[in-house]
Amino acid sequence: MAKNTGHSQLDARLAAILADREVRSQRRRLSTFPPHSVDFSSNSYLSLSLIPEIRHAYLELLKSVPDNIPLFGSGGSRLLDGNSLLSEELERQVAVFHGAPAGLLFNSGFDANAGLFACLPQPGDVVVYDELAHASMHDGMRASRAAVCIPFKHNCVYPEQVKRGQDSTASRKADAPKSLSETLQQLLRSDGEPISAAIRSGERNVFIAVEGVYSMDGDVAPLKDIVACIQRHLQRGNGHLIVDEAHSTGIFGDQGRGLVCELGLEDKVFLRLHTFGKAMGSAGAIVLCSPVTREYLINYARTLVYTTAMPTSCLASIKVTYAFLSNPQFDNVRQKLRWLMRYTHNLLVAICARHANSVNDQPTPSRRPLIRVNPTPPKSPIIPLLTSQPRSLAAFCQQRGLVVRPIVAPTVPEGSERIRICLHAANTEEQVDRLGQAIEEWAVTTTTTTATSEAAAGGHPRDMAVVPSAAQQLIKPSL
């Protein structure tokens, strides 16, 4: 009998695909770090899961669960055996906390986005989304019945904002995303197009999808301008704003209610998504919407209908973290995080200034400064440190017990590779200083190596004598 070689042939083909990704420095791998490593990578910005009072409250709540209620598994989907009084009570409490009429729990923010974008747009509807919207939104849009899904330039509501941001060849292309205002205008003015006529009449809906805080750059969406733009162009009331608050939950707003609540836009936003696996230190997500939309999602969101519901143990963790948000200690946690944001940013700005010309006096798209950071103070705990060598810098820091991750294309656009520094309330000033020293040492070492290589190749290295040691250069910022 002939040997079946299908398996080995498939493995060979998959291995070749992985090898190609390896060549392009885009191969992903799972990794772990020693327990004593300093976390500058995870999304647990508030470090709530490390607070003794929260841990104690969580364990006490689990002890109070009756023996006849499953603790570690729900037993089925919400529509079958996975629903519970705790689930429905939690939905009501979280909705009231965020000033929303209703809420619906999902197992994750990814499930929520994929499910709602797949089923909400009806045939002939349109989705307009920020070009940097999360992959979960894209998965949902691909599965939707929307007539078209159109990106707009990241965080650009009006044309002049696009022009200010045109610093690359890609941004100047004719087919590059336009501002939100221009995109909506184009939708409305396409004479002879049935979709445009239906939108102008209010017969068809336009869903506008954005995030409150973007996970790669840590920048904040201009929600007030976005709301005003939608109201200006879609005067029939058929413009529906969806805001993913995954990275703004717990960080913005009174008691961490989020960016929408901080700006007082609860009544202007059609749907909000809050996740619990980031600043809240738990897992899962909730969609805040109208009661009718909630019922619709219960019937049509496949990521809810066909998945096992969250267990009691997870629901309990969400409940105790939300209870902590009203504790006066929560304000102290956020204040410390904000102080760390300022301190870290000042440190990085100083380091980058000392190495601004460490690669090329006249930076080009192919040869950018070795490290650079946005000079504007951050509004979120996410601080991207852009570098042409993110994997090298990340590995250098990791070897010193400092966990940062390299972020490369296609996760971010080519030319914007970086290490992503995420700050946490549990981080200390000494840990931030260690991170700054590691970054500086890497920059000095890399610059020296580059200069030596250029000299060996007959180039003209800079006078390295003017670059003092990292220990000499490391100046603690004043706040």
Disulfide bonds with the S-S distance in Angstrom:
none
